């Protein structure tokens, strides 16, 4: 039987399977969007992390004009970061400002970096920060010197007088008192503002004031090693043995103090002063003009007369030339003579009299001084100014002075003295009166009565010759004193009285209410007072309303 007959299909009748290859699937473009977004996000995160700078904190006394998320931190008008948070300190005494800075700002941060708030400020020297009235306050910094990196700072309440990048040079001035000088006071050169006072501090022993000043370029080139600085604060009103003087340098220094500098008159400029060089700050221009002598010698001078009008600082002169000054005036009891005497401590500058050329030794100088004393040179009190009554000490030549020597023993040598001219007259008159008091007037009367009763008794009287001899000696001394008055003391006394008369006439004219000097002084002082009151009121108002500089004063005000 065949396959067909047996029901077995033929090969041709078996269907063949249609085997197809699977179709390739393509990624949809929709999936590219999140991938790209993820890459961009990752890049932004990386960039943000790589560019993220340090986060710092700055402590201020108050958060005036500061706002979190708004206040910027700038340096030379370039944005460095932004304030992110403002909070109170734990003791509520200050505010802590947190700020996020850019990466490149990290190079500016060190222990020496200073931060402060730039806002509109009104001060005696001018108005600053007017631009912040429109843009708002911001925080700026001064990198100062490089140092260790820190993240916490204490902000300045006032802008520093000088920043690190200011061209110029800093110097230090030493003074015994500050006067009216304050931080920001101007430093003047030929009445041109050339710098300012940066700061000042008291020395550890409390005796010296050190002021740091900064002289701007190009004026710092005029500060030499022999340059002198002096105080020009306010009005220098001085009434002393030299007379009445009123000096002022500028209106600015009149209001807020100031310092001026220059080289001594007639001196040649020395080498340029180095950075942070030390100088002396003199009280005034006259002190700065004086020749500086390093050698100082202290002496004692004892007086037995009144020294009313003699004060520390009074000059000691020889032939009208100042050679020193009075340091102290005291009082002590002389047990040997049972009397009071007045020790006056003076300071001489020997180089004013004996130039230090290297050939004059100390022993030779002593011999020269002893020779002058032997010739009759003595210290004497004189009236320096009749109007003020102030005294000075002069060393003059008195050929008839009693012999004296210098006492070199003790802490200070003692220079001999002689009473002043008026005192000499008083002493001589007192001596004559004393002799007259000692004259036996009663005996003379009895002798004269006896003479009237009988010539023999008068001649034989043993008391009359002695009485007449005493009277003759007294008359002779009176004659010598009158001769001395006519020849020496009378011209000096006449000249002194004439000088006193002229001084009193000048003083009387000056003190009259209608005198030109009184009128000018009253007018000037009134104008200064009015200007000071007006300026003070203006500064107070602008400090409270700095926007008034732009918008003006409100109608209600």
C-alpha positions as CSV (number, residue, x, y, z in Angstrom):
1,X,0.0,0.0,0.0
2,X,1.1,3.4,-0.8
3,X,1.8,6.1,1.7
4,X,-1.2,8.0,0.4
5,X,-3.3,5.0,0.8
6,X,-2.1,4.5,4.3
7,X,-3.0,8.1,5.1
8,X,0.5,9.3,5.4
9,X,0.9,12.8,3.9
10,X,3.3,13.4,1.2
11,X,6.3,15.7,1.8
12,X,4.9,18.2,-0.5
13,X,1.8,18.4,1.5
14,X,3.6,19.4,4.8
15,X,3.6,23.2,5.3
16,X,6.9,24.9,5.9
17,X,7.5,27.3,8.8
18,X,8.0,30.9,8.0
19,X,11.0,31.9,10.2
20,X,11.6,35.7,10.2
21,X,14.5,37.5,11.8
22,X,13.5,39.8,14.7
23,X,13.4,43.5,13.8
24,X,16.0,45.8,15.5
25,X,14.6,48.4,17.9
26,X,16.0,52.1,18.1
27,X,16.2,54.2,21.3
28,X,13.7,56.9,21.4
29,X,14.9,60.5,21.2
30,X,12.7,61.4,24.1
31,X,15.2,59.7,26.4
32,X,17.9,62.1,25.4
33,X,16.3,65.0,27.1
34,X,16.7,63.7,30.7
35,X,20.2,62.5,29.9
36,X,21.2,65.9,28.7
37,X,19.5,67.5,31.6
38,X,21.3,65.2,34.0
39,X,24.6,66.1,32.4
40,X,23.9,69.7,32.6
41,X,22.8,69.4,36.2
42,X,25.9,67.5,37.1
43,X,28.1,70.1,35.4
44,X,26.3,72.9,37.2
45,X,26.8,71.1,40.5
46,X,30.4,70.5,39.8
47,X,30.9,74.1,38.7
48,X,29.1,75.4,41.8
49,X,31.1,73.2,44.1
50,X,34.4,74.1,42.4
51,X,33.6,77.8,42.4
52,X,32.2,77.9,45.9
53,X,34.3,80.0,48.2
54,X,34.6,80.1,51.9
55,X,31.8,81.1,54.3
56,X,32.9,83.7,56.8
57,X,31.4,85.5,59.8
58,X,31.9,89.1,60.6
59,X,30.9,90.6,63.9
60,X,29.5,94.2,64.0
61,X,28.0,96.2,66.9
62,X,24.7,96.5,64.9
63,X,23.1,95.4,61.7
64,X,22.3,99.0,60.5
65,X,21.8,99.1,56.7
66,X,22.5,95.4,56.4
67,X,20.0,92.8,55.0
68,X,20.4,89.1,54.5
69,X,20.3,88.0,50.9
70,X,20.7,91.6,49.6
71,X,23.8,93.2,51.1
72,X,26.9,92.6,48.9
73,X,30.6,92.3,49.8
74,X,32.8,94.3,47.4
75,X,36.4,95.1,46.9
76,X,37.2,97.9,44.5
77,X,33.5,97.7,43.2
78,X,33.9,94.0,42.3
79,X,31.4,91.6,43.8
80,X,33.0,89.1,46.1
81,X,30.0,87.6,47.8
82,X,26.7,88.2,49.6
83,X,25.4,88.3,53.1
84,X,23.4,85.1,53.7
85,X,22.4,85.4,57.4
86,X,22.3,87.9,60.2
87,X,21.8,86.9,63.8
88,X,22.4,88.2,67.3
89,X,25.4,87.0,69.4
90,X,24.7,84.9,72.5
91,X,25.3,87.9,74.9
92,X,23.2,90.2,72.7
93,X,26.0,92.7,72.5
94,X,26.6,92.4,68.8
95,X,25.4,90.9,65.5
96,X,27.1,88.1,63.6
97,X,26.9,88.5,59.8
98,X,27.4,85.3,57.8
99,X,28.5,85.8,54.2
100,X,29.3,83.4,51.3
101,X,32.3,84.5,49.2
102,X,33.5,83.6,45.8
103,X,36.4,81.2,45.3
104,X,38.9,83.8,44.3
105,X,38.1,85.9,47.4
106,X,39.9,83.3,49.6
107,X,43.2,84.9,48.7
108,X,42.2,88.1,50.4
109,X,41.3,86.5,53.8
110,X,43.8,86.5,56.6
111,X,44.1,87.5,60.2
112,X,45.0,91.0,59.0
113,X,42.0,91.6,56.7
114,X,39.7,94.4,57.8
115,X,35.9,94.6,57.0
116,X,33.6,97.7,57.4
117,X,30.3,98.9,56.1
118,X,30.2,101.5,53.4
119,X,27.3,103.9,54.0
120,X,26.7,107.6,53.7
121,X,28.8,109.3,56.4
122,X,29.0,112.9,57.4
123,X,32.1,114.1,59.3
124,X,34.1,117.2,59.8
125,X,36.4,116.3,57.0
126,X,33.7,115.7,54.4
127,X,30.9,113.5,53.2
128,X,31.6,110.0,52.0
129,X,29.5,107.1,50.6
130,X,26.9,109.2,48.8
131,X,26.4,106.4,46.2
132,X,25.0,104.1,48.8
133,X,21.9,106.3,49.1
134,X,20.7,104.8,45.8
135,X,22.5,101.4,45.6
136,X,22.3,100.5,49.3
137,X,25.1,99.9,51.8
138,X,27.6,97.2,51.2
139,X,30.6,95.6,53.0
140,X,34.1,96.2,51.8
141,X,37.5,95.0,52.9
142,X,41.1,95.8,53.1
143,X,43.4,92.8,52.6
144,X,46.3,94.4,54.5
145,X,49.4,92.2,55.0
146,X,49.3,88.5,54.1
147,X,48.8,86.2,57.0
148,X,47.2,82.9,58.2
149,X,43.7,82.1,56.8
150,X,40.8,82.7,59.1
151,X,37.0,82.6,58.8
152,X,35.9,84.9,61.6
153,X,36.4,88.6,61.7
154,X,35.5,91.6,63.8
155,X,34.3,94.4,61.6
156,X,35.3,98.1,62.0
157,X,32.7,100.6,63.0
158,X,34.5,103.4,61.1
159,X,36.4,103.1,57.8
160,X,40.2,103.1,58.3
161,X,42.0,106.3,57.5
162,X,44.4,104.6,55.1
163,X,44.1,101.4,53.2
164,X,46.9,99.0,52.2
165,X,46.9,100.0,48.5
166,X,47.2,103.8,49.2
167,X,50.5,105.1,47.8
168,X,52.7,106.9,50.4
169,X,54.6,106.2,53.5
170,X,53.8,105.8,57.2
171,X,55.7,107.4,60.1
172,X,55.5,107.4,63.9
173,X,55.5,110.5,66.0
174,X,56.3,110.7,69.8
175,X,54.6,113.3,72.0
176,X,54.0,114.0,75.6
177,X,50.3,114.8,75.0
178,X,47.8,114.4,72.2
179,X,46.1,117.8,72.3
180,X,43.2,118.0,69.8
181,X,44.7,115.5,67.4
182,X,42.4,112.5,66.6
183,X,42.2,109.7,64.1
184,X,41.7,111.3,60.7
185,X,43.2,114.7,61.6
186,X,45.1,116.1,58.6
187,X,48.9,116.2,58.1
188,X,49.8,119.4,56.3
189,X,52.8,120.4,54.2
190,X,53.0,124.1,53.5
191,X,49.3,124.3,54.4
192,X,48.5,121.6,51.8
193,X,46.8,118.4,53.1
194,X,49.4,115.7,52.5
195,X,48.2,112.9,54.8
196,X,46.3,112.0,57.9
197,X,46.6,110.5,61.4
198,X,46.0,106.8,61.2
199,X,45.8,106.0,64.9
200,X,47.5,106.6,68.3
201,X,48.2,104.7,71.5
202,X,49.7,105.3,74.9
203,X,53.0,103.7,75.8
204,X,53.2,101.0,78.5
205,X,54.6,103.3,81.1
206,X,51.9,105.9,80.4
207,X,54.4,108.7,79.6
208,X,54.5,108.9,75.7
209,X,51.8,109.2,73.1
210,X,52.7,107.5,69.8
211,X,50.8,108.7,66.7
212,X,50.9,106.8,63.4
213,X,50.6,109.2,60.4
214,X,50.4,108.4,56.8
215,X,51.8,110.9,54.2
216,X,50.3,110.4,50.8
217,X,52.4,110.3,47.6
218,X,54.1,112.4,46.3
219,X,54.3,114.4,49.6
220,X,56.1,111.6,51.3
221,X,59.2,112.5,49.3
222,X,59.5,115.7,51.3
223,X,59.9,113.9,54.6
224,X,63.6,113.7,55.3
225,X,65.6,112.4,58.3
226,X,65.9,116.0,59.6
227,X,62.2,116.8,59.1
228,X,60.3,118.1,62.1
229,X,56.6,117.7,62.9
230,X,54.7,120.1,65.1
231,X,51.1,120.4,66.4
232,X,48.9,123.0,64.7
233,X,45.6,122.1,66.5
234,X,43.1,124.8,67.2
235,X,44.2,128.3,68.2
236,X,47.6,128.7,69.8
237,X,46.9,131.4,72.3
238,X,50.0,132.0,74.4
239,X,50.7,134.7,77.0
240,X,54.1,134.3,78.6
241,X,57.4,136.1,79.2
242,X,57.7,136.7,75.4
243,X,54.3,138.5,75.1
244,X,50.9,137.7,73.6
245,X,50.7,135.4,70.5
246,X,47.8,134.0,68.6
247,X,48.5,131.4,65.9
248,X,46.4,129.1,63.7
249,X,47.3,127.1,60.6
250,X,44.0,126.3,58.9
251,X,40.2,126.1,59.4
252,X,40.3,122.3,59.3
253,X,43.1,122.1,62.0
254,X,41.1,124.7,64.0
255,X,38.1,122.3,64.1
256,X,39.6,118.8,64.3
257,X,43.3,119.4,65.0
258,X,46.2,118.8,62.7
259,X,50.0,118.3,62.3
260,X,52.4,120.1,60.0
261,X,55.9,119.2,58.9
262,X,58.9,120.7,57.3
263,X,62.7,121.1,57.7
264,X,64.3,123.8,59.9
265,X,64.7,127.1,58.3
266,X,68.0,127.4,56.5
267,X,68.8,123.7,56.8
268,X,69.5,121.4,53.9
269,X,67.3,118.4,53.3
270,X,68.7,115.2,54.7
271,X,68.4,111.7,53.4
272,X,64.8,110.5,52.7
273,X,63.1,109.1,55.8
274,X,62.4,105.4,55.7
275,X,59.1,103.7,56.2
276,X,57.9,103.7,59.8
277,X,60.7,106.1,60.9
278,X,60.3,107.8,64.3
279,X,60.0,111.5,64.8
280,X,59.3,113.9,67.7
281,X,56.0,115.8,67.6
282,X,56.8,119.3,68.9
283,X,54.1,121.4,70.6
284,X,54.3,124.3,68.1
285,X,56.3,125.8,65.3
286,X,58.6,127.8,67.7
287,X,59.6,124.6,69.5
288,X,60.2,122.9,66.1
289,X,62.4,125.7,64.9
290,X,64.7,125.5,67.9
291,X,68.0,123.8,67.4
292,X,68.0,120.4,69.0
293,X,70.8,119.7,71.4
294,X,71.3,116.2,72.7
295,X,73.6,117.1,75.7
296,X,71.6,118.2,78.8
297,X,73.0,119.2,82.2
298,X,70.9,119.9,85.3
299,X,71.9,122.5,87.9
300,X,70.4,123.8,91.1
301,X,70.0,127.5,91.8
302,X,69.0,128.7,95.3
303,X,67.1,131.9,95.8
304,X,66.3,133.6,99.1
305,X,63.7,135.9,97.6
306,X,60.2,135.5,96.3
307,X,59.9,133.6,93.0
308,X,56.3,134.4,92.3
309,X,55.9,134.3,88.5
310,X,58.7,131.7,88.0
311,X,57.2,128.6,86.5
312,X,58.5,125.4,84.9
313,X,59.4,126.1,81.3
314,X,60.7,129.7,82.0
315,X,63.8,130.4,80.0
316,X,67.3,130.6,81.4
317,X,69.3,133.2,79.4
318,X,72.8,134.6,79.0
319,X,73.0,138.0,77.5
320,X,69.5,137.5,76.2
321,X,70.2,134.2,74.5
322,X,68.3,131.2,75.8
323,X,70.6,128.4,77.1
324,X,68.1,126.3,79.1
325,X,64.8,126.2,81.0
326,X,63.4,125.8,84.4
327,X,62.3,122.3,85.3
328,X,61.0,122.6,88.8
329,X,60.6,125.2,91.6
330,X,60.5,123.9,95.2
331,X,60.8,125.0,98.8
332,X,63.0,123.7,101.6
333,X,64.0,124.7,105.1
334,X,67.6,125.6,105.8
335,X,68.4,124.3,109.3
336,X,71.8,126.0,109.4
337,X,70.4,129.5,108.9
338,X,66.9,128.7,110.3
339,X,65.3,130.1,107.2
340,X,63.5,129.1,104.0
341,X,65.2,128.9,100.7
342,X,63.9,128.1,97.2
343,X,65.7,125.5,95.1
344,X,65.1,125.9,91.4
345,X,66.1,123.0,89.2
346,X,67.2,124.1,85.7
347,X,68.3,122.3,82.6
348,X,71.2,123.7,80.6
349,X,72.2,122.8,77.1
350,X,75.9,123.3,77.3
351,X,76.5,123.0,73.5
352,X,74.7,126.4,73.2
353,X,77.6,128.0,75.0
354,X,80.5,125.6,74.5
355,X,80.2,124.0,71.0
356,X,81.0,120.3,71.1
357,X,83.9,120.1,68.6
358,X,85.6,117.2,70.4
359,X,88.4,119.3,71.9
360,X,86.5,120.4,75.1
361,X,86.6,117.9,77.8
362,X,84.4,117.8,80.9
363,X,87.2,119.0,83.2
364,X,88.0,121.8,80.8
365,X,84.4,122.9,80.8
366,X,84.3,122.9,84.6
367,X,87.3,125.1,84.7
368,X,85.7,127.5,82.2
369,X,82.5,127.7,84.3
370,X,84.5,128.2,87.5
371,X,86.5,131.0,85.8
372,X,83.2,132.8,84.9
373,X,82.0,132.5,88.4
374,X,85.3,133.9,89.7
375,X,84.9,136.9,87.3
376,X,81.5,137.7,88.8
377,X,78.9,135.8,86.8
378,X,75.8,135.1,88.9
379,X,72.3,133.9,88.3
380,X,69.6,136.4,89.0
381,X,65.8,136.7,88.7
382,X,64.4,139.2,86.3
383,X,61.0,140.2,85.1
384,X,60.4,138.7,81.7
385,X,57.2,140.5,81.0
386,X,55.8,143.3,83.1
387,X,52.3,142.7,81.8
388,X,52.2,139.1,82.9
389,X,54.6,139.3,85.8
390,X,56.4,136.2,84.7
391,X,60.0,135.8,85.8
392,X,63.0,134.5,84.0
393,X,66.5,133.6,85.1
394,X,69.5,135.4,83.6
395,X,73.2,134.8,84.1
396,X,75.0,138.1,84.0
397,X,78.3,139.7,84.9
398,X,78.5,141.5,88.3
399,X,82.1,142.7,88.9
400,X,81.3,143.8,92.4
401,X,79.6,140.6,93.4
402,X,80.8,138.9,96.6
403,X,83.2,136.0,96.0
404,X,81.5,132.6,95.4
405,X,82.2,129.2,94.2
406,X,80.3,126.3,92.6
407,X,79.3,123.5,94.8
408,X,80.0,120.4,92.8
409,X,78.9,118.0,95.6
410,X,75.4,116.5,95.6
411,X,73.2,115.2,92.8
412,X,73.4,118.5,91.0
413,X,76.0,121.3,91.0
414,X,74.9,124.5,92.6
415,X,75.4,127.8,90.7
416,X,75.7,131.0,92.9
417,X,73.1,133.7,92.7
418,X,72.7,137.4,93.4
419,X,69.5,139.3,94.4
420,X,67.7,141.1,91.7
421,X,68.2,144.9,91.4
422,X,65.1,145.9,93.3
423,X,66.0,143.4,96.0
424,X,69.5,144.9,96.3
425,X,68.0,148.3,96.9
426,X,65.7,146.9,99.5
427,X,68.6,145.2,101.2
428,X,70.8,148.4,101.3
429,X,67.9,150.5,102.5
430,X,67.1,147.9,105.2
431,X,70.8,147.9,106.2
432,X,70.8,151.7,106.6
433,X,67.6,151.6,108.6
434,X,69.0,148.9,110.8
435,X,72.1,151.1,111.4
436,X,69.9,154.0,112.2
437,X,67.9,151.9,114.6
438,X,71.1,151.0,116.4
439,X,72.2,154.6,116.7
440,X,72.2,155.8,120.4
441,X,69.8,158.6,119.9
442,X,69.2,159.0,123.6
443,X,72.9,159.2,124.3
444,X,73.2,161.8,121.6
445,X,70.4,163.8,123.2
446,X,72.0,163.6,126.6
447,X,75.4,164.6,125.2
448,X,73.8,167.6,123.4
449,X,72.1,168.6,126.6
450,X,75.3,168.3,128.4
451,X,77.0,170.4,125.8
452,X,74.4,173.1,126.4
453,X,75.1,173.0,130.1
454,X,78.8,173.4,129.7
455,X,81.5,173.1,127.1
456,X,84.0,171.5,129.5
457,X,81.6,168.8,130.4
458,X,80.9,168.2,126.7
459,X,84.5,168.0,125.8
460,X,85.3,165.7,128.7
461,X,82.4,163.4,128.0
462,X,83.7,159.9,127.0
463,X,80.5,159.0,125.1
464,X,80.4,161.8,122.6
465,X,83.4,160.8,120.4
466,X,82.0,157.2,120.1
467,X,78.6,158.5,119.2
468,X,79.9,161.0,116.7
469,X,82.1,158.2,115.2
470,X,79.0,155.9,114.7
471,X,77.1,158.8,113.2
472,X,79.9,159.6,110.8
473,X,80.1,155.9,109.7
474,X,76.3,155.8,109.1
475,X,76.4,159.0,107.1
476,X,79.3,157.7,105.0
477,X,77.4,154.5,104.2
478,X,74.4,156.5,103.3
479,X,76.5,158.7,101.0
480,X,78.0,155.7,99.3
481,X,74.5,154.2,98.8
482,X,73.2,157.4,97.3
483,X,76.2,157.5,95.0
484,X,75.5,153.9,94.0
485,X,71.9,154.8,93.4
486,X,72.8,157.8,91.2
487,X,75.5,156.0,89.1
488,X,74.2,152.4,88.7
489,X,70.8,151.6,90.2
490,X,69.0,154.8,89.4
491,X,69.4,154.5,85.6
492,X,68.3,150.9,85.8
493,X,65.4,151.7,88.0
494,X,64.4,154.6,85.7
495,X,64.5,152.4,82.7
496,X,62.5,149.7,84.4
497,X,59.9,152.2,85.6
498,X,59.7,153.7,82.1
499,X,59.3,150.2,80.6
500,X,56.6,149.4,83.2
501,X,54.8,152.7,82.4
502,X,54.8,152.0,78.6
503,X,53.7,148.4,79.2
504,X,50.8,149.5,81.4
505,X,49.8,152.1,78.8
506,X,49.8,149.5,76.1
507,X,48.0,147.1,78.2
508,X,45.4,149.7,79.1
509,X,44.9,150.5,75.4
510,X,44.6,146.9,74.6
511,X,42.1,146.2,77.4
512,X,39.7,149.0,76.5
513,X,36.4,147.7,75.2
514,X,36.6,150.0,72.2
515,X,40.2,149.2,71.3
516,X,40.8,147.8,67.8
517,X,42.4,144.7,69.2
518,X,39.4,144.0,71.5
519,X,36.9,144.6,68.7
520,X,38.8,142.3,66.2
521,X,39.3,139.6,68.8
522,X,35.6,139.7,69.8
523,X,34.5,139.7,66.2
524,X,36.8,136.8,65.3
525,X,35.8,134.7,68.3
526,X,32.1,135.4,67.7
527,X,32.5,134.3,64.1
528,X,34.3,131.1,65.1
529,X,31.6,130.3,67.7
530,X,28.8,130.8,65.2
531,X,30.6,128.8,62.6
532,X,31.2,126.0,65.1
533,X,27.6,125.9,66.2
534,X,26.3,125.9,62.6
535,X,28.7,123.2,61.6
536,X,27.8,121.1,64.6
537,X,24.1,121.4,63.9
538,X,24.7,120.6,60.2
539,X,26.8,117.5,61.0
540,X,24.2,116.3,63.6
541,X,21.4,116.7,61.1
542,X,23.3,115.0,58.2
543,X,24.3,112.2,60.5
544,X,20.6,111.5,61.1
545,X,19.5,112.3,57.5
546,X,22.4,111.7,55.0
547,X,19.9,111.6,52.2
548,X,19.3,115.3,52.7
549,X,22.5,116.0,50.7
550,X,20.7,114.7,47.6
551,X,17.0,115.4,48.3
552,X,17.4,118.5,50.4
553,X,15.7,119.4,53.7
554,X,12.1,118.5,54.1
555,X,9.5,121.3,54.3
556,X,8.4,120.2,57.8
557,X,12.0,120.5,59.1
